[in-house]
Amino acid sequence: MKAVLPAAARPLLEPHLPTTLDVAWFSTPDDAKAMIADADIAWVDMQPTHLVAEAIRAAGPRLTWVSTIYAGLDAFPLEHLKANDVTLTNGAGINAVTVAEYAVMGVLVAAKRFDTVLRAYDRHEWLKDAPGKIELEGTKALVIGYGTIGRLIGDRLAGFGVGVTGVSRTGRDGTITADAWRDRLGAFDWIILAAPSTGATQAMIGHAELQQMKRSAWLINIARGDMIDDEALCSALAGGTIGGAFLDPTQPEPLPAGHPLWSAPNAIVTMHLSGRSQTTMFQRGATMFLENLAAFLAGTPMKNVADLDEGY
């Protein structure tokens, strides 16, 4: 049995791999595409993520399992994997804590307008008053996507006295369902996007949704950039329809130099750094791969098996 694995993870993986496993360590996209041709197992994460899809499409008929440390699967050829009966396990939970912390940072930065403070500091200007005066205590947050990351965000915001309402497909654990949140947008101060990217979530925040929000409300996105209609958002920011937007992901990435979001009023763009704002991602990914490898070889259930129909 052959596995194609990232050379960067070799020190973490090699001492723990069974000697019966034939391992090819890739360092470049071309290596990955060549090595996967006769592989049974592949962990071929690369940046930009379209390289992952290209490698997977180059796989031969033996490929049975693809592992990734990415939680979002929008860059993966899911239909191709489904057609070839390939199991995909994702990295849901690996970056959950750091992404949740980033979302809470976004809320705090927006509440106190710390971006304005930093710009004043860069100008060596002593502000006479605080640019942001919102206290989190008593405000309300809607977290769209109440999975692992969404729940962590909710828990942390609750510690600040924020009233949290989650949105889930099933309405479990006191959340509201995906067909109910739009009518309630006007009740919240913070709209936080934490859902997986699927066909159903594309441009889920557009003109109508932005019009429903409070004029003082902030949109916080730590999910995927394609969930927001950028033209509608820039119009809402320019017109003061909403308070502002804290955007970790964008569409496209990197954001082109002339894109309107760079200069939109009350927009804060953080270059999709949330998942990278920690030092243990690769170690956690390696641990999860080894646990799943043991299960795969034993024929027992693996963790984080993705639903290829749902896209997460």
VENRATA-V25970 format. One record per residue. N is the residue number from 0. RES is the residue in one letter. OMEGA is omega in degrees with one decimal (NA if undefined). Layout:
# VENRATA-V25970
{{N;RES;OMEGA} {N;RES;OMEGA}}
This chain:
# VENRATA-V25970
{{0;M;-174.9} {1;K;176.4} {2;A;173.2} {3;V;-172.7} {4;L;-178.5} {5;P;179.3} {6;A;-179.8} {7;A;-179.4} {8;A;-174.4} {9;R;179.6} {10;P;-179.0} {11;L;-172.8} {12;L;-167.0} {13;E;-178.8} {14;P;-173.5} {15;H;-177.1} {16;L;176.8} {17;P;-177.4} {18;T;179.7} {19;T;-177.7} {20;L;175.9} {21;D;-173.3} {22;V;172.0} {23;A;-176.5} {24;W;-177.8} {25;F;177.9} {26;S;-177.3} {27;T;176.3} {28;P;179.1} {29;D;175.9} {30;D;-177.7} {31;A;-178.7} {32;K;178.9} {33;A;-174.4} {34;M;-174.4} {35;I;-174.6} {36;A;-179.3} {37;D;-176.7} {38;A;173.3} {39;D;-175.7} {40;I;179.3} {41;A;166.4} {42;W;-170.7} {43;V;178.6} {44;D;178.8} {45;M;173.2} {46;Q;-5.5} {47;P;-169.0} {48;T;176.5} {49;H;176.6} {50;L;177.3} {51;V;179.7} {52;A;179.4} {53;E;179.4} {54;A;-178.4} {55;I;179.5} {56;R;178.4} {57;A;-177.0} {58;A;176.1} {59;G;-174.4} {60;P;-178.7} {61;R;-174.4} {62;L;-175.6} {63;T;-175.2} {64;W;172.6} {65;V;178.3} {66;S;175.5} {67;T;174.4} {68;I;178.4} {69;Y;175.2} {70;A;178.1} {71;G;-174.1} {72;L;-175.3} {73;D;179.2} {74;A;-175.5} {75;F;178.5} {76;P;-171.5} {77;L;179.2} {78;E;177.3} {79;H;178.9} {80;L;-179.7} {81;K;-178.6} {82;A;-178.4} {83;N;175.0} {84;D;179.5} {85;V;175.9} {86;T;177.7} {87;L;173.4} {88;T;-176.2} {89;N;-175.4} {90;G;179.5} {91;A;179.9} {92;G;-177.3} {93;I;-178.4} {94;N;-170.3} {95;A;-176.4} {96;V;-176.2} {97;T;178.2} {98;V;177.3} {99;A;177.6} {100;E;-179.9} {101;Y;178.6} {102;A;178.6} {103;V;175.0} {104;M;178.6} {105;G;178.4} {106;V;-179.4} {107;L;178.4} {108;V;179.8} {109;A;-177.4} {110;A;-177.0} {111;K;-177.3} {112;R;-178.0} {113;F;175.1} {114;D;178.3} {115;T;177.3} {116;V;-178.4} {117;L;178.7} {118;R;176.1} {119;A;178.3} {120;Y;179.1} {121;D;178.3} {122;R;-175.6} {123;H;-178.3} {124;E;179.2} {125;W;-178.5} {126;L;-179.7} {127;K;-178.5} {128;D;179.2} {129;A;-178.7} {130;P;178.5} {131;G;-173.4} {132;K;-179.9} {133;I;171.0} {134;E;-177.9} {135;L;179.7} {136;E;176.9} {137;G;176.3} {138;T;-176.3} {139;K;-179.8} {140;A;171.4} {141;L;-179.7} {142;V;-177.6} {143;I;-173.0} {144;G;-173.6} {145;Y;173.4} {146;G;-176.6} {147;T;-178.1} {148;I;-178.7} {149;G;179.3} {150;R;177.7} {151;L;176.1} {152;I;-179.6} {153;G;179.6} {154;D;-177.0} {155;R;178.0} {156;L;178.1} {157;A;177.4} {158;G;176.3} {159;F;-179.5} {160;G;178.7} {161;V;173.0} {162;G;-172.0} {163;V;171.7} {164;T;179.4} {165;G;175.9} {166;V;176.9} {167;S;179.6} {168;R;-170.6} {169;T;-175.2} {170;G;-177.0} {171;R;171.3} {172;D;175.6} {173;G;176.8} {174;T;173.4} {175;I;-174.3} {176;T;-173.6} {177;A;179.3} {178;D;-173.2} {179;A;-170.0} {180;W;-175.3} {181;R;-178.2} {182;D;-176.1} {183;R;-174.8} {184;L;-175.7} {185;G;-177.5} {186;A;-168.8} {187;F;177.7} {188;D;-177.9} {189;W;174.4} {190;I;-172.5} {191;I;179.6} {192;L;-179.7} {193;A;-176.5} {194;A;172.6} {195;P;-179.8} {196;S;176.3} {197;T;176.9} {198;G;-177.2} {199;A;-176.4} {200;T;-177.7} {201;Q;-179.5} {202;A;-179.6} {203;M;173.6} {204;I;-179.5} {205;G;-176.8} {206;H;-175.4} {207;A;-177.7} {208;E;179.9} {209;L;176.7} {210;Q;-179.8} {211;Q;-175.5} {212;M;171.6} {213;K;176.6} {214;R;179.5} {215;S;-173.4} {216;A;177.1} {217;W;174.2} {218;L;-178.7} {219;I;-178.1} {220;N;173.2} {221;I;-176.7} {222;A;178.4} {223;R;-176.6} {224;G;-176.2} {225;D;177.3} {226;M;-177.0} {227;I;171.1} {228;D;-173.6} {229;D;179.6} {230;E;178.4} {231;A;-179.2} {232;L;-179.7} {233;C;177.4} {234;S;-179.9} {235;A;178.8} {236;L;-179.4} {237;A;-178.1} {238;G;-179.6} {239;G;179.4} {240;T;176.3} {241;I;-177.9} {242;G;-178.5} {243;G;-178.9} {244;A;174.3} {245;F;-170.2} {246;L;174.1} {247;D;174.5} {248;P;173.4} {249;T;175.3} {250;Q;6.7} {251;P;172.9} {252;E;-7.8} {253;P;177.8} {254;L;-178.9} {255;P;-174.3} {256;A;-177.5} {257;G;-176.9} {258;H;-177.2} {259;P;-178.4} {260;L;179.5} {261;W;-175.1} {262;S;179.6} {263;A;179.9} {264;P;176.9} {265;N;173.0} {266;A;177.1} {267;I;-178.4} {268;V;-174.4} {269;T;165.4} {270;M;178.1} {271;H;-178.3} {272;L;-171.6} {273;S;-178.1} {274;G;-179.0} {275;R;-175.0} {276;S;177.6} {277;Q;-172.2} {278;T;-171.8} {279;T;-175.0} {280;M;-176.3} {281;F;177.9} {282;Q;178.3} {283;R;178.2} {284;G;178.8} {285;A;178.4} {286;T;179.5} {287;M;178.5} {288;F;-178.5} {289;L;177.6} {290;E;179.7} {291;N;177.1} {292;L;178.4} {293;A;178.9} {294;A;180.0} {295;F;-178.4} {296;L;179.8} {297;A;-178.8} {298;G;179.0} {299;T;-175.6} {300;P;176.6} {301;M;177.3} {302;K;171.9} {303;N;175.4} {304;V;-175.6} {305;A;171.7} {306;D;-173.8} {307;L;176.0} {308;D;-178.6} {309;E;178.1} {310;G;175.8} {311;Y;NA}}
